[in-house]
């Protein structure tokens, strides 16, 4: 099969690899029809995630057709169209029973925190991802979800990670009717977080970024206010000036470890790797939210620590909430929103490229070229 292959930082290519096979009775093999490059894939691409091994296949956002099932699989059959959440989870451990699917205790022997994730280094279990023609899907009776007949394939694709992650980011903000919500980051997750904030009752939504084309996009897609941080001196003072001196009710970090905006944070967190990524947005969120407010974090940070102004959070009485999105928990509600016409997730897709051009696709997305918001990869022979 053709698959994306990691050769080191900034070096990926499409190569032929052996087809995956059933390794456990509860496995399935899925023929991938569409996959995405996620913003968090760029952390792997840039060499910022520990134990990202040469020869890995990335990709945790994919949909496809069931091509084979193990002898214990009961909920899927060959030919089913499925969307596959990026979480690999068992469905029965302590955490899965509490719908914390991103923290499954049984699918990642390499970590005590995050569960298994497709195509996201050996720190997330070492599973191959879906930027390929075929992928092995463990725990096939609990993870994959059949795609409803009336759901567009690319809407289903956005339900594997980006939309649920943005929605959970807003949900963790405990938004009350009329709240002012500031979303840091106008990438796909930030765009969906802004849209979801309205669905959860926000009265005002402000999105912060530094790329004008992304700010224009989110303004049109999510009907929100925008702020280019390059035009701002002190972020906390600026947000307070926009909110009667109080600060936002909710601040959401949808950026993570490669945040721009601070030379010192970039130097220590990205260049020298003295901390687990640039914590610029964590500082902005904690300092810009009002006293007693909520900071929600879905931006990806690596192990093991960051320089965070925890004293400010304590003295302001903040609530900090964060986690990997538990995709499966959100699917019924999000499918309902799509079917009701409240949102069209596929509208954020700006580029569709053949899997053979994966190296160009990563360069385009990483370098923010050609107005790129979201890139979809199409494997050879995938049905349209």
N, C-alpha and C positions, 0 to 999 in steps of 0.2 A: 504494500500500500504506500501511497504518498503521505508524508507527514512532515511537519515542521521539526527542525532539529537545531538544538542550541549548541553553539560551538565556542561560546565565551562572550563576555560583555560586548554588546553591539554587533554580534555576529550570529545570525540565524540563516537557515536555508531550508529548502524543500528537498527531501531525500526519500529514497525508497527504503522502507523498513518492513520487517515481517508483520503479517497480519496478527492482531491479538487473538488469543484463544481463551476458551472457558478454562479457568483455573480452579474454580470453586463451584459447587452445585448451585449457589445462589447468584452467580454471575450472569450477565447478559452481554452480548456484543451488539453495539449500535453502529449502524452505517450513518456517518455524520452527513447531514444535508446543509447545515450552516453552522459556522462557529464565529466567534468574535475575538478581537484583540481588546483586552480590558486595560484600563489605566494601571491596574496593579500588575499586569504582565510587564509593564515597562520597568517596574522595580527589578524584576528578574533580568530583563533585557539589559539594564544598566549595571548589573552586577551587585545589587544592594541587598539581595536576600541570601542568607547563609545557606551553604550546602545545595546550591543550584548546580547540578552536575552536567558536564558536557555529555551530549547525547540525549538530553531530556526533550520531551515534547510538551510544549505549553498548551494552555487553552482550557479554561474552566467554564466557558459559556458556549454551550452547543445544544443543538437539537438534531434529531435524526429518526431513523427507522430501525426497529428491532430486527436484527439479522439472525440472531441465535440466542437461545436461553439455556441455562443450566437445568439440571434435573429437578432442583428444588423450587424453581421459580413458578409461582402460581398466578401472579397478578399481571403478567405480561405475556404476549404471544408474538411470534414472528409476524412482522408486517405492521405492528402498532407504531403510530407516530408518537414520539415522546419528546418532552423537554426534560433535561437533566439538571437539577439544582447543582450548583458548584460544590455544595457540601457533600461529602461522602459520610454517611451515618448509618448506624446499625438499627435504630428505631426502638431499641429495648433497654439500653443502659440508663443509669441514673439521670443523665443529662437529656437524652432523647425523650425519656418519659416526661420531662418538663419542657419539651419542645425547644430545647437549646441544641439544635441540630449542628450548629457550628462548633460545638464543644464536645462532640461525641467522644466517649472514653475508649472506644474499641477500634477505631479506624486509623489511628496515628500513633504508632509505637515510639516515635521520635520526639514527642513533645508532651508536656503536662498541661498545655493550655488549649491550643486550637486542635480541632479534629482534622480528618483527612480532607484534602482539596485536590481536585483534578489538576494536574499539570502545574503544581506550584512548589517545586523543589522537594527535597527529602525532609525539610523541616515540617512539611505538611503531608508527610506519609510516603512520598516518592512515587505517586501514581502518575502514569502518563495521561496527558490531556487530550482535548478534542480538536486541536488544530491538525487534523488528520482525516483520512478517509474512513477509518474505523477506530473505535475505542472500546476497551473493556470497562464495563460498568459493574462494580461490585454492589452487593446489597440491593440487587435489582428489584426486589419486592417492596422496598420502602422508599427508594430515592426517586426514580423516574416517574413522571406523571404523563398520562395520555393527553395529547393535545385535543381540545374540543374541536369538532368539525367546523364550527363557525369562527374559529380563531385563526388569524393570519399567521403563517409560519414565522415571520419576522417579529410579530408581536410576542409569540411564544418564546422566541430567542431572547428577547429582552427580559423575560421572566426567569431566566436561569441565574441572573445575578444583579444586573444594573438597576432594574426597576425595584425588585424587592429590597436591595441594599439601600437605595434612596428612600424608599417608603419606611423601612425600619429606622433609618436615621431620623426621619421626622417623627415617627411614633415614639422613639426613645426620648424625644424632647418634651413629652407630656404636654403637647400644645393645647392651650385652652382657647376658647372662642375669643377672637380679637387680638391674640398675641402677635407681637412683632418677632419675626424669625429672621436671623441672618445666616445665610448658607455660604460657607467659604469653599470656593471651587465651582467652576462652571463646566466641568467635564460631565460625562453622562450621568454619574451618580449624583452630582450636585444638581443637575437639571431635574432629575426625578425627585430629589429631596425637596426642591422648591415647589414643584407641582404637587407633591404629596402634602406639603405643609398647608396648601389651600384645601385639599380634600379633608384634612383633619381640623379645619376651623380657623386657621391663621387669619389675622386681619391685615397684616402687612408682611411682605416677603422681600428681602434684600439679598442679592447674590453678589459676592465679591470675587473678582478675578483680575488678571492683568492683560488678557488678550481680548481686544475689542471684538473680534469676530465671534468668540464664544459668548461674550456678554450680549451681543446682538441676538445670538441664537436663543439664549435662555430667556431674554426679555420677550421674544416673540412666542416661544414655546410655553413658558410658564407664567406669562403676564405679570412679571415682577419688576421691581426696581433693581438697578444694577449699580455697582461701584467699582471703578478701576483703582486698585490699591496703589498704582504708580502715581496717582494724583493726590494721595493721602500722606500726611505727615505722620501723626500718631494715630494708629487705627482705633484704639480704645476711645480717645478723645473725640475722634470723628464720629464714631457710632453713637456715643453719648450725645453729641450735638444734634444728631439726627433723631434722637429719641427723648427729647425733653430733659436731657441731663441724666437719665436713669441708666441707660444701656438697654440692650435687647432682652426680651424675655427668654429667648432660646437662641443659642449659637450652635451651629452644626459644622463639624470638620469633615469635609468630603475630599480632602487633599492628601494628607498623610506625609510620608517620609521624604518626599522630594519638593516640599513647599518652597516657593521663591519668596522674596520679600525681606530677607535678612542675610547679609553677607556672613555674619558670624555663625548663624545656624547652618547655612550651606557649607561653610568651611568645616565645621566640627562634625556635622551630621552626614554629609554627602561626600565631600572630598577626603577628609581624614578619617571618617568613620569612628570618631571618638564617642558618638552617641548613635542611637538606632534611628538615624534619619533627622532631617531638619524639623524642629519642633515649632517653627514660626507660627503656624495656624493654631496650635495648642495655646500659645501665649496670647494670640489675638482673641481667641474665643473666650478664654478665662477672664481676660481683662476687659472685654467688650460687653459681656453679658451683665445684666443688672444683679444687684445683691439678691440672693435667694433664687436666682435663675437656674437654668438647666443648660449644660454643655453636653451635646451628643457627638460621639466620635465614631465614624466608620472609616476614616482614612487609615491606610495600612501603615503600621510601624513595625519594624523588626525587633527581635530580641537584642539586647535585654533591657535597656533603659534609655530614657531621654531626660534632658534637663527641663523640668516642668515647674512652673510657679505654683506649687501646691499650697504654699502659705497664703497666696491671694485667694485661692479657691476656698480654703478653710475660713479665712476671715470674712469672706463674702457670703458664706453659707450656701455654696453652690451644690447642686446635684450633678455629678458626672456619670454619664451612662455611655456604655460602649460595648461593642461585640461584633463578631462576624454575623452577617445576616443569617437568620434561620429561614431559608427560602421557602421550604415546604409549608411552614406555618402561615405564610402570607398569601399563598397562591389562590385559595378560594376567593378572598376579598379582592385581590388584584385582577383576577380573571373577570369578576363581576364588574369592576370599574371599566375594563376594556369593553366588555359586551354591552354595557350601558352607554358607551360612547363618551365617557368622561375623559378619556385619554387614549392616544394612539401612540404607543411606545415606539413603533417602528419608524416614526417620523424623525427620530434623532439620528438615524443611520444616514451618513453622508457618502460613504464609499463602500462599494462592493467589488472585491478583487478575487481572482482565482487563487487557490491555495498555492499554485506553482509560483506565484509572485509574493510569497510571504515575506521575503527579505525587504522588498520595496514597501510592502504594507506596513511593516514595523517602522521603517525609516520615516514614512509619511506621517504616521500617527505620533511617533516619538518627537519629531521635529515640528509638529503642529503646522504642516504644510497644507496648502490647497483648501483651507477652511475645514479641516478634518475634525469631526466631532466623534463619530463612531465608525469603525471599520469592520465589515463582515467578510469572512473568507468563505469561498465556495469551492468545495472539493471537486475534482474531476468526476464527471458522471453523475453528480448529484442532481436529482430531479428539480425542476424549477417550480 
